[in-house]
Amino acid sequence: MIDQIAERTFGPITRTDIVRYAGAGGDFNPIHHDEVFATAAGYPSVFAHGLLTAGVLSTFVADWLGLANLRRFSVRYVDQVWPGDSLVTRGEVVSDDGERITARLTVHVAGADPRLVLTGEAEGQR
């Protein structure tokens, strides 16, 4: 039996969130904050840093499992997160032997046209 982890919604992600993340992480690539640069590079707009999305998922995992219990966390980037996107985190427990627990994780953009933006896996101890 696979146990579902209660989903959680974050956002909507704003341009201010993206700029604040750039400052915190030291990544000032103009593709994330300069509209003219982003469109010249072929994107419809600026977009969030991948690590910002991973940070949203890590918050979801830490709140569920407890930060002290987290032993491994990995992600795979699938798509960009745009200003205005609300993110829905989901997880399912795929193994639990009473000592170690492993969950498969996803982040989707909410709305009429939901899309997958990040997948991941977390392992922790009980």
Backbone as a chain_set.jsonl record, in Angstrom:
{"seq": "MIDQIAERTFGPITRTDIVRYAGAGGDFNPIHHDEVFATAAGYPSVFAHGLLTAGVLSTFVADWLGLANLRRFSVRYVDQVWPGDSLVTRGEVVSDDGERITARLTVHVAGADPRLVLTGEAEGQR", "coords": {"N": [[0.835, -1.181, 0.0], [0.541, 2.204, -0.849], [1.185, 5.149, 0.808], [-0.177, 8.361, 0.794], [1.202, 11.612, 1.021], [0.053, 14.501, 2.553], [-0.852, 17.02, 0.31], [0.52, 20.267, -0.492], [0.223, 23.759, -1.076], [2.095, 26.361, -2.514], [2.696, 29.78, -3.021], [1.107, 32.302, -5.125], [4.191, 32.347, -7.006], [6.204, 35.16, -7.09], [7.724, 37.913, -8.921], [9.216, 39.335, -7.12], [9.781, 37.341, -5.207], [11.529, 35.805, -6.753], [13.677, 37.592, -7.218], [14.475, 38.059, -4.576], [15.327, 35.477, -3.931], [17.483, 35.276, -5.668], [19.221, 37.125, -4.487], [19.644, 35.909, -1.983], [20.822, 33.512, -2.735], [22.92, 34.31, -4.308], [22.887, 34.202, -7.076], [22.799, 35.957, -9.78], [22.04, 35.795, -12.44], [20.87, 37.335, -15.29], [18.703, 36.273, -16.649], [16.825, 35.539, -14.861], [15.763, 37.863, -13.774], [15.692, 40.032, -15.532], [13.633, 41.165, -17.857], [13.922, 41.919, -20.602], [16.372, 40.714, -21.272], [15.703, 37.996, -20.809], [13.646, 37.535, -22.715], [15.071, 38.045, -25.06], [16.719, 35.872, -25.0], [15.024, 33.929, -25.766], [12.962, 33.11, -24.133], [9.627, 33.37, -22.776], [9.415, 35.088, -20.638], [10.954, 36.216, -17.543], [12.128, 33.682, -15.234], [11.816, 31.464, -12.39], [14.578, 30.453, -10.323], [15.91, 27.171, -10.518], [16.719, 26.051, -8.108], [15.155, 27.462, -6.307], [12.647, 26.31, -6.638], [13.323, 23.702, -5.874], [13.894, 24.264, -3.227], [11.346, 24.888, -2.262], [10.208, 22.331, -2.408], [11.899, 20.993, -0.614], [11.208, 22.224, 1.775], [8.586, 21.299, 2.064], [9.126, 18.539, 2.427], [10.724, 18.593, 4.775], [8.893, 19.643, 6.598], [7.054, 17.558, 6.679], [8.527, 15.181, 7.35], [10.352, 15.983, 9.24], [13.143, 17.872, 9.814], [15.47, 16.952, 11.142], [15.292, 14.251, 10.734], [15.69, 13.749, 8.069], [17.596, 12.156, 5.631], [18.449, 11.857, 2.994], [18.036, 13.644, -0.031], [16.896, 14.305, -3.211], [16.554, 15.827, -6.456], [15.0, 16.348, -9.693], [14.968, 18.481, -12.352], [12.271, 19.568, -14.363], [10.672, 21.474, -15.73], [10.307, 25.058, -16.289], [9.472, 27.506, -13.754], [7.225, 30.079, -13.685], [6.673, 33.62, -13.073], [3.799, 34.184, -11.123], [2.941, 31.564, -11.096], [1.473, 29.063, -9.079], [2.574, 26.629, -6.832], [2.185, 23.173, -6.333], [2.912, 20.791, -4.036], [3.513, 17.32, -3.776], [3.52, 14.025, -2.398], [4.393, 10.566, -2.006], [4.652, 7.735, 0.014], [6.901, 5.233, -0.646], [8.325, 3.188, 0.422], [8.634, 1.734, 3.644], [10.121, 0.561, 6.321], [9.83, 0.68, 8.984], [12.061, 1.696, 10.197], [13.512, 3.096, 8.234], [12.296, 5.37, 5.82], [11.028, 6.018, 2.598], [10.178, 8.381, 0.158], [8.504, 9.315, -2.827], [8.435, 12.255, -4.75], [6.751, 15.195, -6.037], [6.455, 18.312, -7.822], [4.003, 20.357, -9.013], [2.626, 22.811, -11.235], [-0.176, 24.634, -10.341], [-3.613, 24.993, -11.458], [-5.666, 25.601, -14.413], [-4.267, 24.385, -16.442], [-2.363, 22.265, -15.44], [1.084, 21.454, -14.833], [3.979, 19.396, -14.635], [6.843, 20.31, -12.813], [9.019, 19.603, -11.266], [10.626, 16.723, -9.975], [11.305, 14.385, -7.336], [13.028, 12.667, -4.638], [13.01, 11.477, -1.337], [14.638, 10.335, 1.585], [14.389, 9.12, 4.845], [14.774, 8.719, 8.422], [12.911, 7.012, 10.94]], "CA": [[0.0, 0.0, 0.0], [1.279, 3.46, -0.925], [0.574, 6.217, 1.598], [-0.043, 9.704, 0.237], [1.555, 12.695, 1.935], [-0.878, 15.609, 2.281], [-0.263, 18.025, -0.582], [0.61, 21.635, 0.024], [0.344, 24.75, -2.142], [2.973, 27.505, -2.263], [2.618, 30.797, -4.06], [1.876, 32.28, -6.362], [5.57, 32.829, -7.033], [6.239, 36.52, -7.645], [9.036, 38.411, -9.349], [9.927, 39.689, -5.887], [10.322, 36.083, -4.672], [12.657, 35.402, -7.597], [14.791, 38.514, -6.945], [14.951, 37.767, -3.213], [16.083, 34.232, -3.978], [18.767, 35.596, -6.313], [20.061, 37.753, -3.468], [20.006, 34.926, -0.952], [21.673, 32.474, -3.303], [24.045, 34.889, -5.031], [22.778, 33.898, -8.506], [22.203, 37.128, -10.408], [21.889, 35.604, -13.875], [19.775, 38.225, -15.683], [17.561, 35.522, -17.18], [15.857, 35.4, -13.775], [15.2, 39.136, -13.302], [15.687, 41.052, -16.581], [12.654, 40.754, -18.874], [14.495, 42.097, -21.938], [17.374, 39.662, -21.439], [15.023, 36.694, -20.885], [12.959, 37.393, -24.002], [16.109, 37.957, -26.094], [17.253, 34.508, -24.933], [14.022, 33.018, -26.303], [11.95, 32.746, -23.135], [8.515, 34.33, -22.77], [9.547, 35.983, -19.485], [11.901, 35.722, -16.541], [11.609, 32.496, -14.546], [12.428, 31.185, -11.088], [15.743, 29.575, -10.237], [15.56, 25.787, -10.21], [16.91, 25.791, -6.678], [14.021, 28.009, -5.568], [11.631, 25.253, -6.681], [13.825, 22.618, -5.015], [13.729, 24.726, -1.852], [9.93, 24.704, -1.918], [10.008, 20.905, -2.157], [12.609, 20.601, 0.609], [10.382, 22.696, 2.893], [7.494, 20.326, 2.15], [9.672, 17.306, 3.004], [11.15, 18.845, 6.158], [7.687, 19.79, 7.418], [6.414, 16.239, 6.797], [9.387, 14.172, 7.964], [11.177, 16.566, 10.298], [14.472, 18.124, 9.254], [16.474, 16.106, 11.8], [15.141, 12.867, 10.273], [15.989, 13.665, 6.645], [18.928, 11.6, 5.368], [18.802, 12.009, 1.574], [17.046, 14.411, -0.783], [17.368, 14.538, -4.575], [15.535, 16.373, -7.348], [15.242, 16.425, -11.139], [14.225, 19.609, -12.915], [11.483, 19.17, -15.523], [10.176, 22.639, -16.462], [10.466, 26.335, -15.599], [8.41, 28.098, -12.945], [7.071, 31.459, -14.138], [5.972, 34.494, -12.137], [2.359, 33.942, -11.106], [2.657, 30.137, -10.893], [1.33, 28.488, -7.739], [3.19, 25.306, -6.843], [1.551, 22.157, -5.495], [3.84, 19.707, -3.705], [2.85, 16.056, -3.462], [4.439, 12.938, -2.1], [3.847, 9.264, -1.639], [5.617, 6.84, 0.648], [7.067, 4.041, -1.475], [8.813, 2.109, 1.287], [8.703, 2.072, 5.063], [10.404, -0.677, 7.055], [9.755, 0.979, 10.406], [13.248, 2.479, 10.552], [13.775, 3.987, 7.099], [11.118, 5.668, 5.014], [11.377, 6.642, 1.328], [9.032, 8.998, -0.505], [8.623, 9.878, -4.169], [7.907, 13.611, -4.605], [6.56, 15.983, -7.251], [5.946, 19.682, -7.754], [3.22, 20.726, -10.189], [2.009, 24.128, -11.256], [-1.627, 24.504, -10.192], [-4.431, 25.776, -12.378], [-6.428, 24.922, -15.459], [-3.333, 23.608, -17.261], [-1.271, 21.895, -14.533], [2.239, 20.81, -15.453], [5.037, 18.936, -13.745], [8.043, 21.142, -12.911], [10.12, 19.035, -10.492], [10.41, 15.442, -9.297], [12.339, 14.156, -6.342], [12.928, 11.54, -3.722], [13.569, 11.753, -0.012], [14.758, 9.188, 2.482], [14.595, 9.555, 6.214], [14.66, 7.712, 9.476], [11.744, 7.194, 11.824]], "C": [[0.885, 1.252, 0.0], [0.507, 4.514, -0.139], [0.853, 7.561, 0.94], [0.336, 10.684, 1.349], [0.653, 13.873, 1.573], [-0.206, 16.67, 1.418], [-0.315, 19.404, 0.049], [0.81, 22.582, -1.153], [1.189, 25.927, -1.664], [2.747, 28.523, -3.379], [1.298, 31.529, -4.072], [3.279, 32.868, -6.191], [5.568, 34.198, -7.72], [7.645, 36.859, -8.149], [9.866, 38.805, -8.13], [10.522, 38.446, -5.238], [11.581, 35.674, -5.432], [13.879, 36.283, -7.316], [15.347, 38.28, -5.54], [15.778, 36.485, -3.193], [17.45, 34.47, -4.625], [19.726, 36.207, -5.303], [20.535, 36.772, -2.424], [21.001, 33.905, -1.477], [22.879, 32.998, -4.061], [24.03, 34.606, -6.524], [22.037, 35.043, -9.192], [22.167, 37.011, -11.927], [20.686, 36.43, -14.325], [18.563, 37.503, -16.269], [16.453, 35.378, -16.135], [15.219, 36.723, -13.344], [15.081, 40.222, -14.362], [14.809, 40.573, -17.74], [13.23, 40.837, -20.284], [15.513, 40.998, -22.226], [16.7, 38.304, -21.639], [14.33, 36.506, -22.233], [13.957, 37.323, -25.156], [16.726, 36.565, -26.137], [16.225, 33.467, -25.397], [12.957, 32.558, -25.322], [10.82, 33.775, -23.158], [8.612, 35.367, -21.647], [10.72, 35.505, -18.637], [11.293, 34.487, -15.884], [12.41, 32.241, -13.284], [13.656, 30.294, -11.236], [15.261, 28.154, -9.934], [15.693, 25.486, -8.731], [15.823, 26.418, -5.815], [12.915, 26.952, -5.502], [12.054, 24.071, -5.818], [13.688, 22.995, -3.545], [12.298, 24.609, -1.372], [9.676, 23.238, -1.58], [10.717, 20.462, -0.881], [11.863, 21.075, 1.858], [9.225, 21.738, 3.141], [7.963, 19.045, 2.842], [10.049, 17.505, 4.467], [9.948, 19.0, 7.087], [7.008, 18.443, 7.66], [7.249, 15.29, 7.658], [10.105, 14.685, 9.208], [12.598, 16.683, 9.787], [15.536, 17.209, 9.85], [16.421, 14.662, 11.311], [15.51, 12.675, 8.808], [17.426, 13.198, 6.438], [19.382, 11.788, 3.927], [17.663, 12.732, 0.87], [17.626, 14.663, -2.164], [16.211, 15.054, -5.424], [15.983, 16.256, -8.797], [14.349, 17.531, -11.684], [13.545, 19.181, -14.208], [11.073, 20.379, -16.367], [10.377, 23.903, -15.623], [9.234, 26.673, -14.758], [8.395, 29.586, -13.268], [6.428, 32.313, -13.05], [4.458, 34.28, -12.265], [1.984, 32.487, -10.911], [2.487, 29.836, -9.409], [1.803, 27.051, -7.814], [2.48, 24.383, -5.865], [2.557, 21.034, -5.29], [3.034, 18.481, -3.31], [3.914, 15.013, -3.155], [3.692, 11.664, -1.793], [4.966, 8.416, -1.065], [5.69, 5.579, -0.2], [7.7, 2.89, -0.712], [8.934, 2.627, 2.714], [8.896, 0.769, 5.823], [10.357, -0.469, 8.569], [10.945, 1.774, 10.919], [13.571, 3.512, 9.486], [12.498, 4.143, 6.292], [11.574, 6.401, 3.755], [10.104, 7.162, 0.673], [9.427, 9.484, -1.889], [7.862, 11.203, -4.146], [7.725, 14.286, -5.957], [6.16, 17.405, -6.892], [5.259, 19.949, -9.088], [2.825, 22.188, -10.082], [0.508, 23.903, -11.212], [-2.336, 25.272, -11.297], [-5.101, 24.921, -13.425], [-5.541, 24.031, -16.325], [-2.143, 23.192, -16.395], [-0.128, 21.225, -15.292], [3.276, 20.48, -14.4], [6.262, 19.826, -13.924], [9.248, 20.541, -12.193], [9.703, 17.674, -9.947], [11.529, 15.255, -8.286], [12.089, 12.912, -5.526], [13.578, 11.95, -2.406], [13.602, 10.462, 0.781], [15.041, 9.72, 3.878], [14.51, 8.402, 7.181], [13.439, 8.031, 10.315], [12.188, 7.645, 13.182]], "O": [[1.853, 1.34, 0.755], [-0.677, 4.744, -0.387], [1.99, 7.859, 0.575], [-0.155, 10.587, 2.473], [0.513, 14.202, 0.395], [0.873, 17.161, 1.751], [-1.077, 19.667, 0.98], [1.494, 22.241, -2.119], [1.016, 26.422, -0.55], [2.622, 28.155, -4.547], [0.481, 31.398, -3.161], [3.518, 33.748, -5.363], [4.999, 34.361, -8.799], [8.618, 36.172, -7.835], [11.083, 38.625, -8.119], [11.657, 38.487, -4.765], [12.571, 35.251, -4.835], [14.992, 35.774, -7.189], [16.562, 38.302, -5.343], [16.806, 36.413, -2.519], [18.456, 33.922, -4.175], [20.903, 35.851, -5.263], [21.698, 36.797, -2.021], [21.91, 33.483, -0.762], [23.768, 32.227, -4.422], [25.059, 34.753, -7.183], [20.807, 35.093, -9.187], [22.254, 38.019, -12.628], [19.588, 36.249, -13.797], [17.489, 38.098, -16.367], [15.295, 35.128, -16.472], [14.226, 36.708, -12.616], [14.431, 41.24, -14.121], [15.197, 39.689, -18.504], [13.045, 39.916, -21.079], [15.509, 40.417, -23.311], [17.078, 37.548, -22.534], [14.418, 35.433, -22.829], [13.716, 36.614, -26.132], [17.2, 36.124, -27.184], [16.515, 32.271, -25.421], [12.136, 31.702, -25.653], [11.041, 34.929, -23.524], [7.959, 36.409, -21.706], [11.388, 34.525, -18.967], [10.084, 34.268, -15.967], [13.529, 32.731, -13.126], [13.749, 29.487, -12.161], [14.309, 27.966, -9.177], [14.882, 24.755, -8.163], [15.588, 25.957, -4.699], [12.322, 26.727, -4.447], [11.229, 23.5, -5.105], [13.399, 22.139, -2.709], [12.053, 24.271, -0.214], [9.012, 22.93, -0.59], [10.185, 19.636, -0.139], [11.885, 20.397, 2.885], [8.919, 21.405, 4.286], [7.286, 18.528, 3.731], [9.724, 16.668, 5.308], [9.98, 18.543, 8.229], [6.449, 18.215, 8.733], [6.73, 14.67, 8.586], [10.425, 13.916, 10.115], [13.193, 15.688, 9.369], [16.416, 16.738, 9.13], [17.397, 13.926, 11.454], [15.63, 11.538, 8.352], [18.359, 13.771, 6.999], [20.582, 11.871, 3.666], [16.487, 12.476, 1.131], [18.736, 15.182, -2.28], [15.045, 14.762, -5.154], [17.166, 16.088, -9.093], [13.132, 17.516, -11.499], [14.153, 18.518, -15.048], [11.121, 20.313, -17.595], [10.589, 23.832, -14.412], [8.127, 26.198, -15.011], [9.411, 30.27, -13.144], [5.713, 31.789, -12.196], [3.917, 34.206, -13.368], [0.833, 32.186, -10.594], [3.27, 30.302, -8.582], [1.47, 26.334, -8.758], [2.208, 24.753, -4.723], [3.001, 20.403, -6.249], [2.022, 18.573, -2.615], [5.057, 15.116, -3.601], [2.532, 11.674, -1.38], [6.078, 8.385, -1.591], [4.674, 4.93, -0.448], [7.624, 1.741, -1.146], [9.283, 3.782, 2.957], [7.968, -0.029, 5.959], [10.789, -1.328, 9.338], [10.857, 2.444, 11.948], [13.867, 4.666, 9.798], [11.73, 3.198, 6.106], [12.41, 7.301, 3.829], [9.084, 6.474, 0.637], [10.528, 9.993, -2.099], [6.767, 11.276, -3.589], [8.449, 13.993, -6.908], [5.61, 17.671, -5.823], [5.855, 19.788, -10.153], [2.704, 22.735, -8.986], [-0.023, 23.08, -11.958], [-1.733, 26.096, -11.984], [-5.109, 23.692, -13.346], [-6.009, 23.037, -16.879], [-1.036, 23.698, -16.582], [-0.353, 20.516, -16.273], [3.43, 21.19, -13.407], [6.682, 20.077, -15.054], [10.384, 20.924, -12.475], [8.566, 17.493, -9.512], [12.576, 15.896, -8.378], [11.093, 12.209, -5.694], [14.569, 12.679, -2.383], [12.719, 9.613, 0.665], [15.83, 10.647, 4.061], [14.216, 7.266, 6.809], [12.995, 9.176, 10.387], [11.357, 7.853, 14.066]]}, "num_chains": 1, "name": "protein.A"}
